[in-house]
Amino acid sequence: MRCQCTASNYLHSATKEFIIVVVKPSTAVPPAAITTPEAVPQSACPVILTPAEVVVRFGDPLSINCSTSAANVKEIDFIVSFGKKQVEQPLSVSWAVEEVKEWDVNAECFVTLEQNQCFKMPNVIVYKTPDSVSVSAGVTQEGAEMVLSCDVTNVAPLQALRVKWYRGNDMVHTQMLNDTSRTPASAVSTFRTAVMREDNGVEFRCAAELHLGPNGPELVPTVTSSAYTAVVLSCPVILTPAEVVVRFGDPLSINCSTSAANVKEIDFIVSFGKKQVEQPLSVSWAVEEVKEWDVNAECFVTLEQNQCFKMPNVIVYKTPDSVSVSAGVTQEGAEMVLSCDVTNVAPLQALRVKWYRGNDMVHTQMLNDTSRTPASAVSTFRTAVMREDNGVEFRCAAELHLGPNGPELVPTVTSSAYTAVVLCGFLSFHPSLQFYPCPVILTPAEVVVRFGDPLSINCSTSAANVKEIDFIVSFGKKQVEQPLSVSWAVEEVKEWDVNAECFVTLEQNQCSEMPNVIVYKTPDSVSVSAGVTQEGAEMVLSCDVTNVAPLQALRVKWYRGNDMVHTQMFNDTSRTPASAVSTLRNTAVREDNGVEFRCAAELHLGPNGPELVPTVTSSAYTAVVLCGFLSFHPSLQLPCHVDGNPPPTVQWYHGGTAISASVPLTRTGSGEYTAEVVNSLGKSSTSVYITVEYSPSFTCNQHYEIKEDAQVQSVCEPDGLPPPIITWTKDGAVIPTPPRWTKHDSGNYSLTATNKHGTRSHWLYLNVLFTPRRFTQERIIRITGATSTNAGVYVCVAKSKAGRVTRSVTLSRVPPEVLWLLPLLLIIIILLVVLLYRTCKKKHGEYRFVADRAKDGSDVSIPLTTKHKGVQA
C-alpha cells in the first residue's frame, strides 16, 4: 500500500510518500510464527541505479533509471515529490525532470521482493556557478601584511568550492570550504601575504572552481575575478644596520636616517639607552650593555603628509651554560636512546644540536621555540645498536645559527664524550643456563625484505645431542631438510611485524633464537612545501613523506641546490606504514630567493639491506623571499587595523560620502580617504591620500590630419598612471619620435603605450598638411575696355587646409598726352623701313665687266670667265 504523510505549519508544508507492506500469514502456520519482512542493508539491495550519482546544473534536465537484478520482484518504483515517472519494463522504472528547481533532491527507488523490501537513493548534486567573483584589498605599507579578500557570491554547493589565488600567472594559495549546505550561499576567501615595494603594481586574481567529482563536468566550472592591482607604499627610513646580532651584556649602536627632503621630525622610540641627533636628518641610539632579551626599538619619520616607521631586528643571544650526553645500557639489537641536555641558552629558535658518532655527524635537530629569553632544551637521538657499537663514543654540539649578521664563527658548545655500553646476544634459557650461548644457527640471522616479496630462512644447530629443532611461525611453509636443519619460506610477505622463532631441544635444556625480519616499503610520495618568507625571518620548509615503513629506518636529507644542508632521523619504532614530516628551519636572506630546495627520503636498512639505498626524492621547491622589513604608522595602513573593546566597526569616507571598503577603486578615485572607527565608548578617525594607478588606454581616432611643424604631442595622447611611455612604429620599424612633423611623415603608424601596469597599442593614419611652395603655372588676367579705374594692385592667392601663399602685380594708368605720340612714332618707324628697303634695291641689276691691263703696265689682259646662274657662258 502506498501512503502519504503531510506535515504542515504556518510557514510551509512537507509531504513524504512511503510503502506499507502487509504480510498475510498462511493458515498452516500458527500465529506465533508470523514474521515481518526482513530488512535488507542498502549495500545488499538488488536495486541498480543508472546513474547512481548525478551532477546537474540548476535548471537543467535530469533523468535516472532504476532496475533490479532480482527475479522474484513484486514491485519496483520511485518515491519522488516532483518530476515524471515511467515504467519501461516490468523490472525497470525511470524518473525524469525537465528542469531541476530544487537544491536538495531526495529520490528513493524501492523494490519489493517475496520476503523483504529495500531501497537505494541516488546521489544528486545540484550546482550553480557564482554570480560574481571579485578581489579587494587596501593600500598596504611595504613590509606589512596585505590582506586580500575574494568575494564569491551565490554559489552552490559550498562544499565543492575551491578558491585559487594567483599572483600574476603563478598560483600561490588554494582554499577549500567546509560548509555542507546545498543551497546557494556566498563565501569569502582570504589570502595574507607580506609585501615589499616590488609588489607595487602586481596583479592578484582569484578563481572560484567547483570540483564536483568524477561525475561532474569534464571542464571544471570556473569563474575568475578581474585583476586587482596591489598598491604598496614605501617608507624613506634607513636603519644602519637594519639587523643586529648582539651577545647579552655587549654594547649596541644603531643609526637612523632618511632619504626624504620634506622631513618635519625623525626620532627613535626606545625604553633604554641613549639617543643623539647627529644631523638634522639623522639620529643614533646606543646601549653600553644590552640587559634585555626582547629589544623593541622604533625609528619614525614625520613628513608633510604622513608618518611612518621601521623597527630594527635585534637578536640577543647567549651560549649554553653546559651541554652533556646521557643514555642507559642497551641490549644488542635494541634501540639506544641518547639525550643531549642543553642548559640556559638563547634564543632557542637559533639552536641547532648536532650528534656525532665518533667523528661522523649522524643527526641534526633544530628547535621550534620562538621565545627570546634563556631556556633549557633536550635533544634526543635514537639508534638501533649492534655489538660493534659497544665502546663507541657519542657527542653532541649545541650551535647557535644567528644568520648572516651573526658572529663569523658559529657560537658552539660541545659535550664530553659518552661511551656506549651494548650487551651482546639474546638468550631464552632456563635461568641457571642463561649465560651460555644457544647453539641455534639462523641463515640469515637478519633479513630485510620488501613488502610483497618472498622470504626464506634456514635454521640449524651445531649441537650433537639434539632431540628436536623446529620453527614456530603463524604463516608460510616449513620444511625439514636434514635431521638438524629446518627451513621456513614465505612466497609473499604480507605482514609488517614478522615474528618467527627457531627452537632447539637438547638433553638438558631448550633455547631459541629469533631472526630479525625487517619489512620495508618506500613512500608513496615525497613533497616539499613552504610559504613566502620575509628577508631576515625564519623560513620553515616541510617535507611530507607519505606511507613509508619502517619509520625508524627513515632518514630525510635536505638539499639547498645541490648541497646537502640537513639530515633528520625518526624515532618511531612502529613497523607498519605511516607518514612523517621533516622540517627545515632557516633564517632567510635575499640570496635565498629563487633557490631550489629538495628533500630525499632514504631507508637505511643496515648492512643486510639493498645494495642501493631505497630513495624517493621530491620535486624542487623554489623559495620566495621578500626583501626588506618595514612596519608603518597605523594611519597609513589599509585596510585599517583597529583595536578596541568592545570590538569597533570601521567605516570609510571619500569626499564626505560613506563608501564600501570591498568595492575596488577606479581611476577617478584618487583623493583623501577617511576611516572612522566606532564602538560604544567613543570613536576615532584617520585619513590617508590615495593615488589610483591604472594601465594605459587609447581613446583616439583612426585618421588624423595635422599641419606641418606641429608638435608630436598633439596626436593621440594615451591615458594612464604613471604616465605611459609611447613607442612609434612605421612600416614595421620602430622610429624615433620626431620633435615636429614634416610633409614626408604621412603614412600608417602603430602607437604602443607602456607603464608598470600594462601595455596597449593603437593604429592610425596620419596625413601631414603643408602650405604651397611655388606657382607651377602662369595665370593671365585679361581686362577688356580698360579704363583708369582698372589701375591698381592685383593679388594672386594659392590656399589649402594647411595655409595660403600670395603673389601680387601692379597695373598703372598711362597719361593722355603720351597716347598722341604713339601714332607719330609708328609713322616714323614705317618711313625708315621703306627707305632702307629702297636703298638695298638700287644695288641689284646687270653689270658689264671690261678687262683692264695689268697693274705692271704690260699688255697682258686678265682673262674673265662669265657664268650665268652657275653655268659658264
Phi, psi and omega in degrees: 000133177263128182232159176235139177238124182244128175243134183215152168219192186288350180268320190192170174227151179225141182237137177234130179257137180215167183246133173249123178252121178258122180264119181272125180288149175285147180294340181275354184254130177299151181305330182294342183266004180292132180235155175268161179302139182283133178286138181244129177299150182299326182295331181261003182287129184279038178265131180245116178259130180230106355278161178281336176228134182233131172248117187227139177282141180304123181099349178272165179283162183216139178213131180224137177252142179236125178222180182218152177262357181281157182260324184268065186260128175268322183204145173220132185198161174264141170249106182221160181255357178204170182087184183240140177251148179212126177279120183265322176218171178301333182246025182211138177220143180241155179228127183229143177231127181290316178221118178285116183241010176240149183269324181252096186267117177247113177231143185221124176251121182245157176227133178255119179257187182291321187253344186203183180216143178210170182209162171225152180240124175291150177268105183255117180252115179260127183235162177211130177287154184293150176293323180204153175225124184218151180249138176219152177195172179250173174294133187236142177282145177304133180088345178271177181267125174269129180250112180254138179244135175249111182266116179249117188252133168058068181231152179209148347279148182296331183296335180269355185283132175230120181259122180250134180256139180235134171252103191068239178256004184260128176284128186242348184196145175228136179229133176250151183258147184254358182294130183262004180293148183262342182279156181299141178207168179256153182219154178233124175254135183246134177237124181247134180208141174285135185243156175232178187295333178292343179281350178297123181094353178289141181264133175245141176223158171229145181238128177264113182247142176253106179267102191256015175087183184296339181264004178282180179302150181298319175264123182300124177301122186223135172234124184251140180286164168290160182288138173253126182267119183291141176242113183241122179267148180245154182246130185275039178265134180240116178258133181228105354279161179280334176229136181231131172249118187227140177282142180304125181098349179272165180283164183215139178212132179223137176252143178235125179224180181218151177264358182278157181259324186269060185262130175267324183203145172219134184197162174263142170249105183220160182256355178205171182087185183238139176252148179212126177279119184265323176220172177300334182245026182211138177220144180240154178229129184228143177231128181289316178222120178284117183241011177240150182268325181251097186266117178246113177232145184221124176252121183244154176230133178254119179258186181292321186256341186201185180218143176211168181210164174228152178241124176291149177268106183254117180252116179258126184236162177211131178286154184293151177291324180203155176223125183216152180247140176218154177194172179250173175292136187234142177282142176306133180088347179270178181267128174266131180247114179252140180243136175248113182264117179248119187250134168059067181231152178208146349277149182297331182296334180270355185283133175229120181259124179249134180256140181234133171252104192068239178256003183263129176283127186243348183196146175227136179229135175249152182259147185257357183293129182263005180293149182262343182277157181298142178207168177257154182217154178234126174253134183247136177236124181245137179205141174284134186247152175241175181297335179291342180280349179296124180090356179287143180264133176245141177223159172228147181236129178263113181247144175253106179267102191255016175087183185294339181262006178281183180300150181298320175262124182298123178300123187222136172233125185250141180285166168289163182284140173250127182266121183287144176241114183241125177273130187264149173089155176225113184239146176231059185261173168299143183310326181288346184242010192292346179267003179260136182292150180274130185278035177266133179243116178259131180230105357277160179282335177228134181234132173248116186227140178281141180304123181100348179271166180282163183217140178211131180224139177250141179236127179221180181218153178262358181281158181260324185267063186262127175270323183203146173219132184197162174263143170250105182220161181255354179206170182087184183240140177250149179211126178278119184265323176219171177300333182246026182210138177220143180241155179228127184230144177231128181289316179222119179284115183241011176240149182270324181252097185266117178247112177229141184222126176253121182245156177228133179253120180257186181292322187256342186200184178219143177213169182212160173227147179244125176292149177269104182256116180253114178261126183236162177210130177287154184293150176293322180204154176224124183217152179248137176220153177195171178252171174295134186239141176281140176306132180091343178272176181273126174269126181247113178252138181245135175249111182265116179248117188252133169059068181231152178208147349277149182297330182297335180269354184285133175229118180261123179250133180257139180234133171253103192069239177256003183262129176283128186243347184197146175228136179229134175248161185243149187257356182295127183263005179293147183261344181278156181299142178207168179257153181219154178234125175253136184245133174245122180246135185207137175288121187278135172242164185296336178291343178284345181296124180089353179287142180266131176246141176223158172230146180238128178264113182247142175254105179268101191256016175086184185294341180262005178282181179302151180298319174264125182299123178301122186223135172234125185250141180285165168290161181286138173252125181268118183290143175241113182242123178272131185268144177093153177219112182230146175220115191260169177298139183303336183294347181252004184266126176231132358295159189285120177269118188239164177223145180172158177217112009294157181305126184279164172254154183241132175232129180262145179231144176220120183064030180081359182250136178292137180229164177268131180290343182272352181274124181297144178284149176256176183294344178266008188267007179296146178150192182270132179241142182236130175257126178250123183251127188225136161221187187292346183262349180160190179214161179213158180216157177211154185233155177211144177265126184246130172254120181270118177262154183204163183284162183292155174209154180245137172232052188252162176277172179269348184219133180227141169244128184222146183282149176302144181074008175285157181283151181296324185297348181279358183247121165049073179273121178284160177254143179173156178217121359301157181306129185286157173270131186255132176243129180259135178232131178229129181055038176082359182242138177288131182242150173292142182291118181289145178293327178217155183275144174241171184292346181270000185269002178297145178151187179272135182230149170244128179251132176239124179249131185224134164221187188291351181259353179157185183223139175226151180234156180209139179254144177205160173250131183246124178248112182271118180268139179220155183285156178298145183267317183203165176276123182264355182208134181286144175241131183253133175251120178259132177241114178262144181062041184294142175234182180295339181287346180274356178289149178150193181260124178254131184247131174256126184242128171246126185221155175215190179292336183275340182157197183216155176229140183237150169226143184231155176218147183253130176254116185257157178269132179274138180292152183296321182296333178290331182293328178289332180284339184296315178296320179298317179297324181291320179296317180299318180297320181294316180299320180295324179293318180295314181299317180296325181291317182292322180299318180290328184289327181299336182278357179262142177153196181259141179231147177246131179254131178249132182291137180250162180285162179292154183291347181271004177089358181282168181271009181284128180266152177276117181294143178241138175238125182259149175226145176235117181057038175084003181245133182290135183278000000 
